Amino acid sequence: MNFHQTPEEIIKNADAEQRILWNMIFLRWGDKIGLQQLFFQGAAAATEFLVYSANKLYLCLSIEIGCTVTAAAGNTFLQFFNQANAAFLNMGNLSLAWNVTTAAFNTVGNNYNLKNFYFSRFTIATYTQIRFIGYRLSI
């Protein structure tokens, strides 16, 4: 079931940060863009959030990204892309963990909780779970 809100209703119910973000979205792409409320909670692998489409953006009111794996020898990162599919936000909040088997430090990714931004897709390394609250925009 899709619940339709007008731009006026969305802005009226938004907090101050969200109003700025919505005003930017409506000024850039117009108030006739397709808006679909979206809630997703589950495994990050093979989700639509990992695939770029020139006609789709996500307006994130809240996203939590979690790492449930143990320490890894490789990098643990999170990278968000804009509407042109160019990276604009790179995150690598890591904790070091000693691996007794290999006698070396490995990294463990810390969980993220981000609010009020838009993106077209993201890439992950070792992050496994996401919880997204926001909108899918058809531009």
C-alpha positions in Angstrom: 0.0 0.0 0.0 1.4 3.4 -1.0 0.5 6.3 1.1 0.6 9.6 -0.8 1.8 12.8 0.8 1.9 16.2 -0.8 5.1 18.2 -0.6 3.3 20.6 1.7 2.4 17.8 4.1 5.9 16.4 4.0 7.5 19.7 4.8 4.9 20.5 7.5 5.7 17.3 9.4 9.5 17.5 8.9 12.0 18.7 11.5 14.3 21.7 10.7 17.1 19.6 9.1 14.6 17.7 7.0 12.9 20.9 5.8 16.2 22.1 4.4 16.8 18.8 2.7 13.3 18.6 1.3 13.4 22.1 0.0 16.7 21.3 -1.8 15.1 18.2 -3.3 12.0 20.0 -4.5 14.0 23.0 -5.8 16.4 20.7 -7.7 14.0 18.1 -9.1 10.5 19.8 -8.7 7.6 18.9 -6.5 6.2 16.4 -9.0 8.9 13.7 -8.5 7.7 10.3 -7.5 7.9 9.7 -3.8 7.5 6.3 -2.1 7.8 5.8 1.6 10.3 3.1 2.3 11.2 1.0 5.4 13.7 -1.8 5.0 15.3 -3.9 7.7 17.4 -6.9 6.9 20.5 -8.2 5.2 22.4 -5.7 3.1 23.6 -8.1 0.5 21.6 -8.2 -2.8 19.4 -5.2 -1.9 18.3 -2.5 -4.2 20.5 0.0 -2.2 23.6 -1.5 -3.7 22.5 -1.0 -7.4 22.8 2.4 -9.2 19.9 3.7 -11.3 20.0 7.1 -12.9 16.3 7.5 -12.2 16.3 6.7 -8.5 17.5 8.3 -5.3 17.0 7.5 -1.6 16.2 10.2 0.8 17.4 8.9 4.1 15.7 10.1 7.3 17.5 7.4 9.3 19.8 4.5 8.3 21.6 2.1 10.7 24.2 -0.1 9.3 25.7 -2.9 11.3 28.6 -5.3 11.2 28.0 -8.7 12.6 31.2 -10.4 11.4 34.4 -10.9 13.4 37.7 -9.1 12.7 38.8 -9.2 9.1 42.2 -8.7 7.5 40.7 -6.5 4.8 39.3 -3.0 5.1 35.9 -2.3 6.6 34.3 0.6 4.8 31.0 2.2 3.8 30.8 4.4 0.7 27.7 6.5 -0.5 27.2 7.7 -4.0 25.3 10.7 -5.4 22.9 11.0 -8.3 25.8 11.0 -10.8 27.1 7.7 -9.3 30.1 9.5 -7.8 31.3 8.7 -4.3 30.6 11.6 -1.9 30.8 10.0 1.6 33.4 7.5 2.7 33.2 6.1 6.1 35.8 3.8 7.8 35.2 3.9 11.6 37.3 0.9 12.5 38.3 -0.8 15.7 41.5 -2.9 15.9 41.4 -6.5 17.1 44.3 -8.8 17.7 44.1 -12.0 15.7 45.9 -14.7 17.8 45.9 -17.1 14.9 47.7 -14.9 12.4 49.5 -12.8 15.1 48.4 -9.6 13.5 45.9 -6.8 14.0 42.6 -7.0 12.1 39.9 -4.5 11.7 36.3 -4.6 12.9 33.7 -2.1 11.6 31.7 -0.1 14.0 28.0 0.4 13.5 26.7 3.6 11.9 23.6 5.6 12.4 23.2 8.4 9.9 20.3 10.8 9.3 19.0 13.3 6.8 20.9 13.0 3.5 20.2 11.5 0.1 22.1 9.0 -2.0 21.8 6.8 -5.1 23.5 3.7 -3.8 26.1 2.6 -1.4 28.9 0.0 -1.2 29.8 -2.0 1.8 32.6 -4.3 3.0 31.9 -6.6 5.9 28.7 -4.7 6.8 25.8 -7.1 6.8 22.6 -5.5 8.2 20.8 -2.3 7.5 17.7 -0.5 8.8 16.5 2.2 6.4 13.6 4.7 7.0 13.0 7.2 4.3 11.8 7.6 0.8 12.6 6.3 -2.7 12.6 9.2 -5.1 11.9 8.7 -8.8 13.7 11.6 -10.6 
